[in-house]
Structures are given as C-alpha cells and as structure tokens.
Amino acid sequence: MGKLPAQVRENLAKFDSRVLVLQGGGALGAYQAGVFEGVASLGFAPDWVAGISIGAINAALIAGNPPERRVERLREFWNRASSHATFMPPASFDTMRPYFNAWSAAQVVALGVPGFFVPRMPPPVAARPGDPSTLSLYDTQPLKATLEELVDFDLINSKHVRLSLGAVNVRSGATVFFDNTKTTIEPEHVMASGALPPGFPPVGIGGEWYWDGGISSNTPLWYVVDEGYRNSALILQIDLFSGAGALPQNLSQVQERMKDIQYSSKSRFGSARIKEIEDLRGALRRVLDKLPQELHDDPDVQRLAGISTRGAVALVHFTNRHNTRSSDFKDYEFSRATMNDLWGGGLADVRSAIEREAWHNVVELAEGIRIFDLTPLEAS
C-alpha cells in the first residue's frame, strides 16, 4: 500500500497514545476489519482499543493478539461468521444481489451465525417463566467458545494494550465500561458489550446483568476523551452507520435510514459534547490566568488548573458509506459476499485517503482538538 509521507509520520509520532475507537453495528463490523488492515499496514499500532457491540469483539481480537496476528485473527472470525452463506454471486448476477442478501439474512434469523449465536431450542415462548432462556431468541455460547479460541485473554490482562468495552447495566440503566486497567477482562465482558436484546441474553458479571452498550451510546468516543484528557492522543474512530444519507424512496429504505440515524446520533452528540466541554475548559483556563499570583498555590485553584488544560487530540474518522444492497437488514446479513465487500471497502477507503492526501482536510472542533474525516465523499 505504501507509507505515509515522512512529515505526517513525524507529526503522528508526537502523540502520547494511539487509540482505536470502534462503533457497534453487527455484520457491518467487517468494514472496521478492512480499515484496520489498511492502517496497520501503514504502521498504526494502537495502545488503547475501545469498542461497543461488534466493535467490542473486533477490539478484543485486536488487543488480544500480537500485532503480526491481528489481521489474521480478524479474518478468521469474519470468515467463520459468514460460513453459512459462502456463495459469491458472479457479476452477471448483480441485479439479483438484493435477493441473495435477503436470503442470507433469512438464514441468520433461522439458523444463527456460526461461532456467534444459535436459535434457542425450544424457543423462548415454550420455556418456563423465570428460566433465563426466556430472555432472548438466541444463545450466544458459541461466541464464548470463539473468543476463547481466537483471543488471548492473558495478553489482554497483561495491559500491554488498554482495552475498554462498553455495556449497559440492565437493572440501573447506567452505561459502564469494562477496562483492563481496572478489572480483569474475560470472554463474558466482551459478550456483555454485544448482548443486544431481545436477540441476545443479558450477561451476568459480578452479580449484575449487562446488555449491549449500543442501547445507550453506540460509540465509546466520549469515554476515551474523558478518561485520557491529560495526554495527547491520535484517535482513529471507525463508525459503521452514516448520519448523512439520501431521502428514502420506499418503506425498507425508511427502516434503513431510521437505523442509520438512530445508531449514528450518539457520535454526533459526542462531538457536540466534546466541543462544549473544551470551550468551557478554555474559559476556565482564561479565568484562572486572571487570578492574582498569591492565589495560584490555593488547593482549589490548583485542582481547577489541572482540569483546565488537556493534551492535543487528532481525531481521524472513517465512516462506512458502502451500500451492500442489504437494505434495513444490513446489520444482520452475514453472507461471505457482503463481508468481503465491507472488508474491501474499508481497505479501499484507507488507500483512497492516502492517494487523496485527505489529512489536509482538517476541522478545528475545539482548541487543541482537530478532526480529519478521511472517508471518501462517495462510496460504492
């Protein structure tokens, strides 16, 4: 693929940390794997990975393997997940692609996804009240076996790479992040982050029960920004749903557009919240600068001074805008053809960004925070 220009590499080397932020989105997560393959080939190696839902699974595969095996392990997971529908329609069948995709999604509903989840037998409606199996349509125990096989949890818990996984406490409704700097990460923590109801059951950890973090916020960006504000950081954010889109022309497009807006809204909220906080941080710093010298040693002033400045942040943003022709079921359409399209699309977006020198297009979100949106304006 080539390498980044020397000047860009020198600028990237100035950051204290490199962070990878992965949004949720089910089958669309193959796009994240493609982007990661592209940036990894350019020398991007994260020291912190944060994910939610399918982003948490990709995050565990990355943080739980040495750099030379990360793409291989991602490929193994996605090949396994798409093994129920490996047929690759030839180009002459292109007009039939939406029908092939619909059939693939129907297979997922009926049979589940290999190495991920299977339908409950008997179905929940036939189970006795109070039985845990009544709480979901599918059993996610196959995912636990897959994670144990493909992820080195001892490596994760060595804290060589920080890992943060977002979930929601079922009883309190509070968003929580399982972070290997604060707790020992096990397969259940990854499963909890991706336990989207009513498809998947809540996961019990330490006497509490957790669902998919995307219910509350589908991106861990705000957690990363809040947790690491003192250090300068290069943050690579890979989103799976696009907030921008065309006016729907039929009911299936209405459902698809609604899903895009629903699951991308927290990303937009996150950016607005970050700008507001940084503006307030700047105002606080300017007020503290006006205080007389004799107050500078006051404990309260020193505490405020500590939060009035932050490290520089470069937010590099990729968004999946590839139309796989899977309509409103695109987040549970796991065919091999669609997986390859998404993975290839992510890789192509990285290559396009390099060719276009897209890093020259920068937006100053707030003082010290710059956003580089490297997604092509038009995607396939």
Buried (B, 14 or more C-beta within 10 A) or exposed (E): EEEBEEEBEEBBEEBEBBBBBBBBBBBBBBBBBBBBBBBBBBEBEBBBBBBBBBBBBBBBBBBBBEEEBBBEBBBBBBBBBBBBBEEEBEEEEEEEBBEBBBBBBEBBEEEBBBBBBBBBEEEBEEBEEEEEBBBBBBBBEBBBEBBEEBBBBEBBBEEEBBBBBBBBBBEEEEBBBBBBEEEEBBBBBBBBBBBBBEBBBBBEBEEBBBBBBBBBBBBBBBBBBEBBBEBBBBBBBBBBBBEEBEEBEEEBBEBBBEBBBEBBBBBEBBBEBBBEBBEEBBEBBEEBEEEEEEEEEEEEBEEBBEEBBBBBBBBBBBBBBBEBBBBBBBBBBBBBBBBBBBBBBBBBBBBBBBEEEBBEEEEEBBBBBBBBBBBBEEBE
